[in-house]
């Protein structure tokens, strides 16, 4: 990553910390006025990404944080130093039962496995939802959240805040404006390694004080607690039951401008040529090949898109042909078109290639949009959200399907989006919709 890219990314993340296809197409009115002058808000999660989300939302002049739920009460109590009037819950179900009539919106900023239940339970109570990426852990749940959000005409937004950054919006405008002509293929990658090749430790550790392990497990089957950060607070991303690996974690960000610029819908086929997950953990170094139907922005009959993570990268001949001596950023996408190529580093401005050919090509002049404030504004009936669940649901489905493909290395899986089925691999159905632990069912998902 270039020094400019690192600086741009650090600046943006620091600001964040501070503060037509076979499947259904979700079209709806995204306006939903709050009955109050102030948007009354609650957070599921008290620190980490939840801290960034709730701080940004609460920084809106018309938003007020009312309550927070976190299974780790130590984290929640720390939040009271900044918001002394908030009410703290350890059980998210109690928060919804007691507070839903006092709320207009929530943010869901927890480990991935609980996203669907928290969002659906909130929407069933008429609450508008800001949901962290990936929208859900499983494909079926992403479809259901999008459907229910549309049915209830709720304001929703997925936490892919870089969607609102000038870099990604510029990339979309350049592609859709025909800068590099019709797109022939796309390569996207991330250097992150949210996988683990080692076996799960065979031990039971003491559960920390003020931490509710059963609540943390939520919809997943019971198992012993393992300490030293194996699950909580961050390494759950590596675990099959709780996280979605590097593709699920970063794919919703990095695939977003690809999905938006090319007007993609749902993949037709998927094939993994990287390592398979272990019994409990995602693998590192995923390499997934997806094909999508032709769109107005692509050359047909399909558009191939390849995902690489960990140490995987596009072939040297692809890099040398299009980037010449320019270094490859550690995360980003390369769009290859009829008239040239576009390099889009993660959280940095797009570069048209070859540079001498495009030196005089006009660039969009865009200002930043606060992704969180856009959500609050929409709850008040002022404007709409850009990553509502009707958009981010299908995006998440595509990313999660890439993860499913890694369970079947070197096999081409044929996807029927309308039926949520792999037509040639029925045994993959277990990875589209998993069972929910008894007693943790939520209406609308069960």
Buried (B, 14 or more C-beta within 10 A) or exposed (E): BEEEBBEBBEEBBEBBEEBEBBBBEBEBEBBBEBEEEBBBBBBBBBBBBBBBBBBBBBBBEBBBBBBBBBBBBEBBEBBBEEBEEBBBBBEBBEBBEEBBEEBBBBBBBBBBBBBBBBBBBBBBBBBBBBBBBBBBBBBBBBBBBBBBBBEBEBBBBBBBBBBBBBBBBBBBBBBBEEBBBBBBBBBBBBBBBBBBEEEBEEEEEEBEEBBBBEBBBBBBEEEEBBBEEBBBEEBBBBBBBBBBBBBBBBBBBBBBBBBBBBBBBBBBBBBBBBBBBBEBBBBBBBBBBBBBBEBEBBBEEBBBBBBBBBEBBBEEEBBEEBBEEBEBBBBBBBBBBEEBBBBBBBBBBBBBBEEEEBEEEEEBEBEEBBBBBBBBBBBBEEEBBBBBBBBBBBBBBBBBBBBBBBBBBEBBBEBBBEEBBBEEBEEBEEBBBBEBEEEBEBEBBE
